[in-house]
Amino acid sequence: MPILTPTEDLKRILVCRTDGLGDVILTLPIAAAIKERLPNAEVAFLVRPYTAPILNRVSDVGKVLTITEMRKGLHLMKIYQPNAVVFAKPEFRLALDALRARIDVRIGTGYRWYSGLFTRWVYDHRKGGQKHESQYGVNLLSPLLPGELPVRMPRLKVAPSAAAEAKARLQSLGIVGEYMVIHPGSRGHASDYSPEGFAAVADALLADWSGLNIVITAGPNEEELVTKIISQMRNRSRVHAVGEMSLDLFSELLRGAKGFLGTSSGPIHLAALVKVPVVGLYPGLPPMWPARWGPIGEQVTTLVPHANEPFCPRCEKDHQPENCVLRIKPDRVVTACMDMLIGKGAGLRDSIA
C-alpha cells in the first residue's frame, strides 16, 4: 500500500456526489463526521448545479464545486487541490480525474472494475440496501477515521432573501396560520402515489384539522399532477397550488410548515433537513425501502404497503406488490399525518405486515 498524506495533515477533503437532491442530502453526514474528527479541515462537495444552492448553506461544508459540461471534474480538482477525495457516488470519469489531478488519497468502493484508481477501499455492498444510505456514506471514512463515527445531519442555514420571498408568497395565497406541504411528484425517481389518494388524504386533513391550509407543490412538469389532485377534492377552500420554484425558496417554504407528506424523492429529504416533521410513502422491499432511503429527522414516519391492502392493476405484472405505494390506504396516511400534526411520538418506520 502506498504511503499517503497522513490523516492529521489533510486540510482539504473533497466529497463527490453528482446525482439527485435526496442522494446529496443523505451524504451530508460525511461532512459532519469529518468536522467532528478533523475540525480544522475544510470539507468541499463536488455536485451538479441543481443541488449547489443547498450545499452552499450547509453548516459543515466549506466550499462547493459545481461540475458542468464546461467545468469538468479535472479542472475543478486541479484548482481546488484537495488532499483527499471521497467518492460517495463512484464514477469512473471522476476517479480518473482525481488520479490525473494527483490527489493521493482517493477513497472509494472496492467493488467496481475501476477500483484500482482508488488508493483506499471500502468493501460495503449497497445492492442489498441493508444499511441506511447515510451510513454507507460515513463508512467511506473508515480508511481515514478509524472507530465508530456518528451519523449526524448538519444544519441548513436560513436563506434570508428566500425566507422573505416565501413569506410574501404565502401572503399572496391568502395563507394565515398553519399550513402543511404535500409534494406528490418524484420526477420519475420513485414509486408514485395516486392523485385520488392524495386528494382523499387532503380532504380528510382539512375536515379534521380546523384552520389548516394545504400547500401542494409541483416540481418540473408536475403542474398537471397538482391540478388533477385539486380537481378531485371536495373541499378546495384552503388548498393552494405552488409551481416550480428555486431550491432556496422551496427550503424556506418548507421550514415554516407544520408538516410534510410525499414519496421517496428529494423534497422529503429537504423537509427533514429543515427539521419539519414528515410522512413518507415508500416501497416495502430493499433496496428502495425506507431502511436505506428514509429521511433523517427527529419526527419521521415512513409507510409501506401492507399485506392486507389490495393489489393495483399493475401489481405482479409490472412490479412487486410489496413495492407498490398505490396500495397504501388513504386512511393510514391520514392517521400518520394527524399524528405528525399533533406531534405524537417521534415518528415511526413502518414495515410490511
Secondary structure, DSSP 8 states (H G I E B T S, - for coil): ------GGG--EEEEE--S-HHHHHTTTHHHHHHHHH-TTSEEEEEE-TTTHHHHTTBTT--EEEE--SSS-HHHHHHHH--SEEEESS--HHHHHHHHHTT-SEEEEESSSTTGGG-SEEE----TT--S-HHHHHHHTTTTTS-S--------B---HHHHHHHHHHHHHTT--S-EEEEE---TTSS----HHHHHHHHHHHHHHSTT-EEEEE--TT-HHHHHHHHHT-S--TTEEEE----HHHHHHHHHT-SEEEEESSHHHHHHHHTT--EEEE--SSTTTSHHHH---SSSEEEE---TTS---TTBTTTB-GGG-GGGS-HHHHHHHHHHHHHT-TT--B----
